[in-house]
């Protein structure tokens, strides 16, 4: 395969232990390489992965050994169902560690997603795979993922992520699920800062924040260390106005302030949308460990940036990678295929010379081997 950078992403996976017997007909690196290339090129299941391998056999043979030809789709499925997801994740993180820089207060958004196609029966949600991902907003890249034990169990996966990642200098945002004292403490222990959304799972804290900001606005924030900012966005006939108020007086929460480690400021964001003359307004509250060296405009960017997970990760995985309709259920297959998709998405996001969307870039990779190598080396 051409190019040192291209080969490097594949060498990251050379140390993965083979879950099969020593006399396996197909080499593990051949299976991993074909699967990754196929997913980048548009494959959304094991049958498509095997079909890609057969169609590209002559080209693949120029850099893979393929002693027994292209594996069947059943072979791909069995290998990835048995492949240790923790070891696969460690290899993934080693690769991402070379690409992601968290210095300078970069935003790391942590959010969860269910793989709806991973259940055996539509009425039984217990077996559904749930993945929590850490997403770097600055370069739109997933740099870690962790499987949760089930819906509603994402907290344990979030805590595991926070303990295992190098987050020094980052600003970590998590939606209301992660607004927990243990999560705030874990973020601080990682030498990062938090900005946590407060919703109804913390009813007392939310009610107190609402009262604090209502009183502060009545007094025009007189005598308080505070800041405010506003942004205006227009897109497809929709006008969206966002206003943020930041108050560096956590003591106004009273005894509640002592419960949250490292708490330094309170945040309120008001979002007004106007679509075809109809207006709607939402108000969101946050708590943060960031001090007054940050501006309200930065907080507005942090809170808005968190939702890039929906637009740049979850939406892409659902629309461009058809994740919700994927029927992979055996063993670790759903989690490991999801990891292949996230690797593929990262590489496709980094290749910026092609101006079309992710779905068309995937097709282009399948049509043009040179462009595929360019994506791998991005």
TORKOL-4160 file (C-alpha; in steps of 0.2 Angstrom, whole numbers, padded with zeros to 4 digits, m for minus):
378
<pt num="1" X="0000" Y="0000" Z="0000"/>
<pt num="2" X="0007" Y="0017" Z="m0005"/>
<pt num="3" X="0012" Y="0030" Z="0008"/>
<pt num="4" X="0020" Y="0028" Z="0025"/>
<pt num="5" X="0005" Y="0038" Z="0033"/>
<pt num="6" X="m0007" Y="0026" Z="0025"/>
<pt num="7" X="0001" Y="0011" Z="0031"/>
<pt num="8" X="0003" Y="0018" Z="0049"/>
<pt num="9" X="m0016" Y="0018" Z="0052"/>
<pt num="10" X="m0016" Y="m0001" Z="0049"/>
<pt num="11" X="0000" Y="m0004" Z="0059"/>
<pt num="12" X="m0009" Y="0002" Z="0074"/>
<pt num="13" X="m0020" Y="m0014" Z="0074"/>
<pt num="14" X="m0005" Y="m0026" Z="0071"/>
<pt num="15" X="m0004" Y="m0030" Z="0090"/>
<pt num="16" X="m0022" Y="m0035" Z="0092"/>
<pt num="17" X="m0023" Y="m0053" Z="0098"/>
<pt num="18" X="m0032" Y="m0066" Z="0086"/>
<pt num="19" X="m0047" Y="m0073" Z="0095"/>
<pt num="20" X="m0046" Y="m0089" Z="0084"/>
<pt num="21" X="m0036" Y="m0105" Z="0084"/>
<pt num="22" X="m0018" Y="m0104" Z="0077"/>
<pt num="23" X="m0023" Y="m0114" Z="0061"/>
<pt num="24" X="m0035" Y="m0100" Z="0055"/>
<pt num="25" X="m0036" Y="m0099" Z="0036"/>
<pt num="26" X="m0036" Y="m0080" Z="0035"/>
<pt num="27" X="m0024" Y="m0068" Z="0043"/>
<pt num="28" X="m0031" Y="m0056" Z="0056"/>
<pt num="29" X="m0023" Y="m0041" Z="0048"/>
<pt num="30" X="m0030" Y="m0045" Z="0031"/>
<pt num="31" X="m0048" Y="m0046" Z="0039"/>
<pt num="32" X="m0045" Y="m0030" Z="0049"/>
<pt num="33" X="m0039" Y="m0021" Z="0033"/>
<pt num="34" X="m0052" Y="m0027" Z="0021"/>
<pt num="35" X="m0066" Y="m0022" Z="0034"/>
<pt num="36" X="m0059" Y="m0005" Z="0037"/>
<pt num="37" X="m0057" Y="m0001" Z="0019"/>
<pt num="38" X="m0074" Y="m0008" Z="0015"/>
<pt num="39" X="m0083" Y="0002" Z="0028"/>
<pt num="40" X="m0074" Y="0018" Z="0022"/>
<pt num="41" X="m0080" Y="0014" Z="0004"/>
<pt num="42" X="m0098" Y="0012" Z="0009"/>
<pt num="43" X="m0100" Y="m0006" Z="0017"/>
<pt num="44" X="m0114" Y="m0006" Z="0030"/>
<pt num="45" X="m0113" Y="m0024" Z="0035"/>
<pt num="46" X="m0103" Y="m0040" Z="0034"/>
<pt num="47" X="m0110" Y="m0046" Z="0017"/>
<pt num="48" X="m0105" Y="m0029" Z="0009"/>
<pt num="49" X="m0088" Y="m0030" Z="0017"/>
<pt num="50" X="m0085" Y="m0047" Z="0009"/>
<pt num="51" X="m0092" Y="m0041" Z="m0008"/>
<pt num="52" X="m0080" Y="m0026" Z="m0007"/>
<pt num="53" X="m0066" Y="m0038" Z="m0004"/>
<pt num="54" X="m0071" Y="m0049" Z="m0019"/>
<pt num="55" X="m0073" Y="m0034" Z="m0031"/>
<pt num="56" X="m0056" Y="m0027" Z="m0026"/>
<pt num="57" X="m0047" Y="m0043" Z="m0024"/>
<pt num="58" X="m0033" Y="m0039" Z="m0037"/>
<pt num="59" X="m0029" Y="m0023" Z="m0029"/>
<pt num="60" X="m0030" Y="m0029" Z="m0012"/>
<pt num="61" X="m0018" Y="m0044" Z="m0017"/>
<pt num="62" X="m0004" Y="m0031" Z="m0021"/>
<pt num="63" X="m0002" Y="m0027" Z="m0002"/>
<pt num="64" X="m0011" Y="m0041" Z="0008"/>
<pt num="65" X="m0006" Y="m0059" Z="0008"/>
<pt num="66" X="m0023" Y="m0067" Z="0007"/>
<pt num="67" X="m0017" Y="m0085" Z="0007"/>
<pt num="68" X="m0035" Y="m0092" Z="0006"/>
<pt num="69" X="m0043" Y="m0078" Z="m0004"/>
<pt num="70" X="m0056" Y="m0066" Z="0003"/>
<pt num="71" X="m0065" Y="m0072" Z="0019"/>
<pt num="72" X="m0084" Y="m0075" Z="0018"/>
<pt num="73" X="m0096" Y="m0063" Z="0027"/>
<pt num="74" X="m0099" Y="m0076" Z="0040"/>
<pt num="75" X="m0080" Y="m0076" Z="0044"/>
<pt num="76" X="m0080" Y="m0057" Z="0045"/>
<pt num="77" X="m0095" Y="m0058" Z="0057"/>
<pt num="78" X="m0087" Y="m0072" Z="0068"/>
<pt num="79" X="m0070" Y="m0063" Z="0070"/>
<pt num="80" X="m0077" Y="m0046" Z="0074"/>
<pt num="81" X="m0090" Y="m0054" Z="0086"/>
<pt num="82" X="m0076" Y="m0062" Z="0096"/>
<pt num="83" X="m0063" Y="m0048" Z="0094"/>
<pt num="84" X="m0059" Y="m0041" Z="0111"/>
<pt num="85" X="m0067" Y="m0023" Z="0111"/>
<pt num="86" X="m0056" Y="m0016" Z="0124"/>
<pt num="87" X="m0040" Y="m0021" Z="0115"/>
<pt num="88" X="m0048" Y="m0014" Z="0099"/>
<pt num="89" X="m0052" Y="0002" Z="0108"/>
<pt num="90" X="m0035" Y="0004" Z="0115"/>
<pt num="91" X="m0028" Y="0002" Z="0097"/>
<pt num="92" X="m0040" Y="0015" Z="0091"/>
<pt num="93" X="m0035" Y="0027" Z="0105"/>
<pt num="94" X="m0017" Y="0025" Z="0101"/>
<pt num="95" X="m0021" Y="0031" Z="0083"/>
<pt num="96" X="m0032" Y="0045" Z="0088"/>
<pt num="97" X="m0019" Y="0051" Z="0101"/>
<pt num="98" X="m0007" Y="0055" Z="0086"/>
<pt num="99" X="m0021" Y="0066" Z="0078"/>
<pt num="100" X="m0030" Y="0075" Z="0093"/>
<pt num="101" X="m0023" Y="0089" Z="0103"/>
<pt num="102" X="m0033" Y="0095" Z="0118"/>
<pt num="103" X="m0022" Y="0109" Z="0123"/>
<pt num="104" X="m0029" Y="0127" Z="0123"/>
<pt num="105" X="m0046" Y="0123" Z="0131"/>
<pt num="106" X="m0053" Y="0113" Z="0116"/>
<pt num="107" X="m0070" Y="0106" Z="0118"/>
<pt num="108" X="m0073" Y="0088" Z="0121"/>
<pt num="109" X="m0091" Y="0083" Z="0120"/>
<pt num="110" X="m0097" Y="0067" Z="0128"/>
<pt num="111" X="m0113" Y="0059" Z="0123"/>
<pt num="112" X="m0122" Y="0042" Z="0121"/>
<pt num="113" X="m0130" Y="0034" Z="0106"/>
<pt num="114" X="m0141" Y="0018" Z="0105"/>
<pt num="115" X="m0137" Y="0005" Z="0091"/>
<pt num="116" X="m0156" Y="0001" Z="0087"/>
<pt num="117" X="m0152" Y="m0013" Z="0075"/>
<pt num="118" X="m0142" Y="m0023" Z="0088"/>
<pt num="119" X="m0157" Y="m0030" Z="0096"/>
<pt num="120" X="m0164" Y="m0047" Z="0092"/>
<pt num="121" X="m0183" Y="m0042" Z="0094"/>
<pt num="122" X="m0191" Y="m0025" Z="0093"/>
<pt num="123" X="m0200" Y="m0028" Z="0109"/>
<pt num="124" X="m0184" Y="m0032" Z="0119"/>
<pt num="125" X="m0173" Y="m0017" Z="0122"/>
<pt num="126" X="m0162" Y="m0026" Z="0135"/>
<pt num="127" X="m0149" Y="m0033" Z="0122"/>
<pt num="128" X="m0147" Y="m0016" Z="0113"/>
<pt num="129" X="m0130" Y="m0009" Z="0112"/>
<pt num="130" X="m0127" Y="0008" Z="0119"/>
<pt num="131" X="m0111" Y="0018" Z="0114"/>
<pt num="132" X="m0104" Y="0033" Z="0123"/>
<pt num="133" X="m0092" Y="0043" Z="0113"/>
<pt num="134" X="m0080" Y="0057" Z="0116"/>
<pt num="135" X="m0080" Y="0069" Z="0102"/>
<pt num="136" X="m0067" Y="0084" Z="0099"/>
<pt num="137" X="m0077" Y="0098" Z="0092"/>
<pt num="138" X="m0063" Y="0108" Z="0085"/>
<pt num="139" X="m0059" Y="0095" Z="0071"/>
<pt num="140" X="m0075" Y="0084" Z="0072"/>
<pt num="141" X="m0066" Y="0068" Z="0077"/>
<pt num="142" X="m0072" Y="0054" Z="0089"/>
<pt num="143" X="m0056" Y="0049" Z="0099"/>
<pt num="144" X="m0064" Y="0037" Z="0111"/>
<pt num="145" X="m0079" Y="0026" Z="0114"/>
<pt num="146" X="m0086" Y="0015" Z="0128"/>
<pt num="147" X="m0100" Y="0003" Z="0128"/>
<pt num="148" X="m0113" Y="0005" Z="0141"/>
<pt num="149" X="m0121" Y="m0010" Z="0150"/>
<pt num="150" X="m0138" Y="m0005" Z="0144"/>
<pt num="151" X="m0150" Y="0010" Z="0142"/>
<pt num="152" X="m0149" Y="0021" Z="0157"/>
<pt num="153" X="m0132" Y="0014" Z="0162"/>
<pt num="154" X="m0122" Y="0027" Z="0152"/>
<pt num="155" X="m0115" Y="0035" Z="0168"/>
<pt num="156" X="m0103" Y="0020" Z="0171"/>
<pt num="157" X="m0097" Y="0021" Z="0153"/>
<pt num="158" X="m0094" Y="0040" Z="0155"/>
<pt num="159" X="m0084" Y="0038" Z="0171"/>
<pt num="160" X="m0074" Y="0024" Z="0163"/>
<pt num="161" X="m0070" Y="0036" Z="0148"/>
<pt num="162" X="m0065" Y="0050" Z="0160"/>
<pt num="163" X="m0053" Y="0039" Z="0170"/>
<pt num="164" X="m0045" Y="0032" Z="0154"/>
<pt num="165" X="m0043" Y="0048" Z="0143"/>
<pt num="166" X="m0029" Y="0061" Z="0144"/>
<pt num="167" X="m0040" Y="0076" Z="0145"/>
<pt num="168" X="m0028" Y="0089" Z="0153"/>
<pt num="169" X="m0032" Y="0107" Z="0147"/>
<pt num="170" X="m0049" Y="0102" Z="0139"/>
<pt num="171" X="m0066" Y="0108" Z="0142"/>
<pt num="172" X="m0078" Y="0093" Z="0144"/>
<pt num="173" X="m0097" Y="0095" Z="0141"/>
<pt num="174" X="m0110" Y="0082" Z="0145"/>
<pt num="175" X="m0129" Y="0084" Z="0144"/>
<pt num="176" X="m0140" Y="0082" Z="0159"/>
<pt num="177" X="m0137" Y="0064" Z="0161"/>
<pt num="178" X="m0119" Y="0068" Z="0166"/>
<pt num="179" X="m0123" Y="0082" Z="0178"/>
<pt num="180" X="m0117" Y="0072" Z="0193"/>
<pt num="181" X="m0105" Y="0076" Z="0207"/>
<pt num="182" X="m0095" Y="0061" Z="0203"/>
<pt num="183" X="m0093" Y="0066" Z="0185"/>
<pt num="184" X="m0088" Y="0083" Z="0190"/>
<pt num="185" X="m0075" Y="0076" Z="0202"/>
<pt num="186" X="m0068" Y="0064" Z="0188"/>
<pt num="187" X="m0066" Y="0078" Z="0176"/>
<pt num="188" X="m0057" Y="0089" Z="0188"/>
<pt num="189" X="m0046" Y="0074" Z="0192"/>
<pt num="190" X="m0042" Y="0073" Z="0174"/>
<pt num="191" X="m0035" Y="0091" Z="0175"/>
<pt num="192" X="m0049" Y="0097" Z="0164"/>
<pt num="193" X="m0064" Y="0109" Z="0166"/>
<pt num="194" X="m0082" Y="0104" Z="0165"/>
<pt num="195" X="m0098" Y="0113" Z="0159"/>
<pt num="196" X="m0113" Y="0102" Z="0163"/>
<pt num="197" X="m0131" Y="0105" Z="0158"/>
<pt num="198" X="m0144" Y="0105" Z="0172"/>
<pt num="199" X="m0161" Y="0098" Z="0169"/>
<pt num="200" X="m0175" Y="0089" Z="0179"/>
<pt num="201" X="m0164" Y="0075" Z="0185"/>
<pt num="202" X="m0157" Y="0089" Z="0197"/>
<pt num="203" X="m0173" Y="0097" Z="0201"/>
<pt num="204" X="m0167" Y="0107" Z="0216"/>
<pt num="205" X="m0152" Y="0114" Z="0208"/>
<pt num="206" X="m0162" Y="0118" Z="0192"/>
<pt num="207" X="m0175" Y="0128" Z="0202"/>
<pt num="208" X="m0161" Y="0137" Z="0212"/>
<pt num="209" X="m0152" Y="0142" Z="0196"/>
<pt num="210" X="m0169" Y="0149" Z="0189"/>
<pt num="211" X="m0171" Y="0159" Z="0204"/>
<pt num="212" X="m0154" Y="0166" Z="0205"/>
<pt num="213" X="m0154" Y="0172" Z="0187"/>
<pt num="214" X="m0172" Y="0179" Z="0188"/>
<pt num="215" X="m0166" Y="0190" Z="0203"/>
<pt num="216" X="m0149" Y="0194" Z="0195"/>
<pt num="217" X="m0158" Y="0200" Z="0179"/>
<pt num="218" X="m0170" Y="0211" Z="0190"/>
<pt num="219" X="m0155" Y="0219" Z="0198"/>
<pt num="220" X="m0146" Y="0221" Z="0181"/>
<pt num="221" X="m0132" Y="0210" Z="0188"/>
<pt num="222" X="m0127" Y="0225" Z="0199"/>
<pt num="223" X="m0111" Y="0222" Z="0209"/>
<pt num="224" X="m0109" Y="0205" Z="0202"/>
<pt num="225" X="m0095" Y="0198" Z="0191"/>
<pt num="226" X="m0104" Y="0193" Z="0176"/>
<pt num="227" X="m0104" Y="0193" Z="0157"/>
<pt num="228" X="m0116" Y="0191" Z="0143"/>
<pt num="229" X="m0115" Y="0188" Z="0124"/>
<pt num="230" X="m0127" Y="0185" Z="0109"/>
<pt num="231" X="m0126" Y="0176" Z="0093"/>
<pt num="232" X="m0138" Y="0176" Z="0078"/>
<pt num="233" X="m0140" Y="0163" Z="0065"/>
<pt num="234" X="m0150" Y="0161" Z="0049"/>
<pt num="235" X="m0152" Y="0145" Z="0039"/>
<pt num="236" X="m0165" Y="0138" Z="0028"/>
<pt num="237" X="m0178" Y="0151" Z="0033"/>
<pt num="238" X="m0175" Y="0149" Z="0051"/>
<pt num="239" X="m0168" Y="0163" Z="0062"/>
<pt num="240" X="m0160" Y="0158" Z="0079"/>
<pt num="241" X="m0155" Y="0170" Z="0092"/>
<pt num="242" X="m0144" Y="0163" Z="0107"/>
<pt num="243" X="m0141" Y="0174" Z="0122"/>
<pt num="244" X="m0130" Y="0168" Z="0137"/>
<pt num="245" X="m0127" Y="0176" Z="0154"/>
<pt num="246" X="m0113" Y="0170" Z="0165"/>
<pt num="247" X="m0112" Y="0173" Z="0184"/>
<pt num="248" X="m0096" Y="0170" Z="0193"/>
<pt num="249" X="m0105" Y="0169" Z="0210"/>
<pt num="250" X="m0108" Y="0151" Z="0214"/>
<pt num="251" X="m0111" Y="0156" Z="0232"/>
<pt num="252" X="m0128" Y="0162" Z="0227"/>
<pt num="253" X="m0133" Y="0144" Z="0226"/>
<pt num="254" X="m0132" Y="0143" Z="0245"/>
<pt num="255" X="m0128" Y="0126" Z="0253"/>
<pt num="256" X="m0129" Y="0118" Z="0235"/>
<pt num="257" X="m0113" Y="0126" Z="0230"/>
<pt num="258" X="m0103" Y="0116" Z="0242"/>
<pt num="259" X="m0110" Y="0100" Z="0234"/>
<pt num="260" X="m0101" Y="0103" Z="0217"/>
<pt num="261" X="m0082" Y="0101" Z="0217"/>
<pt num="262" X="m0073" Y="0115" Z="0208"/>
<pt num="263" X="m0089" Y="0125" Z="0205"/>
<pt num="264" X="m0085" Y="0143" Z="0199"/>
<pt num="265" X="m0099" Y="0149" Z="0188"/>
<pt num="266" X="m0117" Y="0148" Z="0184"/>
<pt num="267" X="m0123" Y="0149" Z="0166"/>
<pt num="268" X="m0140" Y="0153" Z="0158"/>
<pt num="269" X="m0143" Y="0151" Z="0139"/>
<pt num="270" X="m0159" Y="0157" Z="0130"/>
<pt num="271" X="m0162" Y="0151" Z="0113"/>
<pt num="272" X="m0176" Y="0159" Z="0102"/>
<pt num="273" X="m0181" Y="0151" Z="0086"/>
<pt num="274" X="m0192" Y="0159" Z="0072"/>
<pt num="275" X="m0198" Y="0149" Z="0058"/>
<pt num="276" X="m0211" Y="0156" Z="0046"/>
<pt num="277" X="m0216" Y="0169" Z="0058"/>
<pt num="278" X="m0218" Y="0157" Z="0073"/>
<pt num="279" X="m0207" Y="0160" Z="0088"/>
<pt num="280" X="m0202" Y="0147" Z="0102"/>
<pt num="281" X="m0190" Y="0150" Z="0116"/>
<pt num="282" X="m0180" Y="0138" Z="0127"/>
<pt num="283" X="m0170" Y="0142" Z="0142"/>
<pt num="284" X="m0155" Y="0130" Z="0148"/>
<pt num="285" X="m0145" Y="0131" Z="0163"/>
<pt num="286" X="m0127" Y="0125" Z="0166"/>
<pt num="287" X="m0114" Y="0124" Z="0180"/>
<pt num="288" X="m0095" Y="0125" Z="0176"/>
<pt num="289" X="m0078" Y="0125" Z="0184"/>
<pt num="290" X="m0072" Y="0138" Z="0172"/>
<pt num="291" X="m0066" Y="0155" Z="0180"/>
<pt num="292" X="m0069" Y="0173" Z="0175"/>
<pt num="293" X="m0054" Y="0172" Z="0162"/>
<pt num="294" X="m0067" Y="0165" Z="0150"/>
<pt num="295" X="m0079" Y="0176" Z="0142"/>
<pt num="296" X="m0098" Y="0174" Z="0139"/>
<pt num="297" X="m0095" Y="0172" Z="0121"/>
<pt num="298" X="m0084" Y="0157" Z="0124"/>
<pt num="299" X="m0097" Y="0149" Z="0135"/>
<pt num="300" X="m0109" Y="0151" Z="0121"/>
<pt num="301" X="m0097" Y="0142" Z="0109"/>
<pt num="302" X="m0095" Y="0128" Z="0122"/>
<pt num="303" X="m0114" Y="0125" Z="0124"/>
<pt num="304" X="m0117" Y="0126" Z="0105"/>
<pt num="305" X="m0102" Y="0116" Z="0101"/>
<pt num="306" X="m0109" Y="0101" Z="0112"/>
<pt num="307" X="m0123" Y="0099" Z="0100"/>
<pt num="308" X="m0111" Y="0097" Z="0086"/>
<pt num="309" X="m0111" Y="0079" Z="0092"/>
<pt num="310" X="m0129" Y="0077" Z="0085"/>
<pt num="311" X="m0125" Y="0085" Z="0069"/>
<pt num="312" X="m0107" Y="0079" Z="0065"/>
<pt num="313" X="m0107" Y="0062" Z="0074"/>
<pt num="314" X="m0124" Y="0055" Z="0077"/>
<pt num="315" X="m0132" Y="0062" Z="0062"/>
<pt num="316" X="m0118" Y="0056" Z="0051"/>
<pt num="317" X="m0118" Y="0039" Z="0058"/>
<pt num="318" X="m0137" Y="0037" Z="0056"/>
<pt num="319" X="m0138" Y="0045" Z="0038"/>
<pt num="320" X="m0121" Y="0042" Z="0030"/>
<pt num="321" X="m0117" Y="0025" Z="0039"/>
<pt num="322" X="m0135" Y="0019" Z="0041"/>
<pt num="323" X="m0131" Y="0014" Z="0059"/>
<pt num="324" X="m0149" Y="0013" Z="0066"/>
<pt num="325" X="m0154" Y="0000" Z="0052"/>
<pt num="326" X="m0138" Y="m0011" Z="0054"/>
<pt num="327" X="m0142" Y="m0029" Z="0059"/>
<pt num="328" X="m0127" Y="m0035" Z="0068"/>
<pt num="329" X="m0131" Y="m0044" Z="0084"/>
<pt num="330" X="m0118" Y="m0058" Z="0088"/>
<pt num="331" X="m0106" Y="m0056" Z="0102"/>
<pt num="332" X="m0096" Y="m0039" Z="0101"/>
<pt num="333" X="m0100" Y="m0037" Z="0082"/>
<pt num="334" X="m0111" Y="m0022" Z="0084"/>
<pt num="335" X="m0099" Y="m0012" Z="0095"/>
<pt num="336" X="m0084" Y="m0017" Z="0085"/>
<pt num="337" X="m0092" Y="m0013" Z="0068"/>
<pt num="338" X="m0097" Y="0004" Z="0076"/>
<pt num="339" X="m0079" Y="0007" Z="0080"/>
<pt num="340" X="m0074" Y="0004" Z="0062"/>
<pt num="341" X="m0088" Y="0017" Z="0057"/>
<pt num="342" X="m0080" Y="0030" Z="0069"/>
<pt num="343" X="m0063" Y="0027" Z="0062"/>
<pt num="344" X="m0070" Y="0029" Z="0044"/>
<pt num="345" X="m0079" Y="0044" Z="0049"/>
<pt num="346" X="m0064" Y="0052" Z="0057"/>
<pt num="347" X="m0053" Y="0049" Z="0041"/>
<pt num="348" X="m0067" Y="0055" Z="0029"/>
<pt num="349" X="m0069" Y="0071" Z="0040"/>
<pt num="350" X="m0050" Y="0075" Z="0039"/>
<pt num="351" X="m0049" Y="0074" Z="0020"/>
<pt num="352" X="m0055" Y="0091" Z="0015"/>
<pt num="353" X="m0051" Y="0092" Z="m0003"/>
<pt num="354" X="m0067" Y="0083" Z="m0008"/>
<pt num="355" X="m0081" Y="0096" Z="m0006"/>
<pt num="356" X="m0096" Y="0084" Z="m0006"/>
<pt num="357" X="m0104" Y="0076" Z="0009"/>
<pt num="358" X="m0098" Y="0061" Z="0019"/>
<pt num="359" X="m0109" Y="0048" Z="0009"/>
<pt num="360" X="m0103" Y="0054" Z="m0008"/>
<pt num="361" X="m0085" Y="0053" Z="m0001"/>
<pt num="362" X="m0088" Y="0035" Z="0004"/>
<pt num="363" X="m0094" Y="0031" Z="m0014"/>
<pt num="364" X="m0079" Y="0040" Z="m0021"/>
<pt num="365" X="m0067" Y="0030" Z="m0011"/>
<pt num="366" X="m0075" Y="0014" Z="m0018"/>
<pt num="367" X="m0073" Y="0020" Z="m0036"/>
<pt num="368" X="m0056" Y="0028" Z="m0034"/>
<pt num="369" X="m0042" Y="0018" Z="m0025"/>
<pt num="370" X="m0031" Y="0034" Z="m0026"/>
<pt num="371" X="m0044" Y="0044" Z="m0017"/>
<pt num="372" X="m0046" Y="0030" Z="m0004"/>
<pt num="373" X="m0027" Y="0031" Z="0000"/>
<pt num="374" X="m0028" Y="0049" Z="0001"/>
<pt num="375" X="m0042" Y="0047" Z="0015"/>
<pt num="376" X="m0032" Y="0034" Z="0024"/>
<pt num="377" X="m0017" Y="0046" Z="0024"/>
<pt num="378" X="m0027" Y="0062" Z="0029"/>
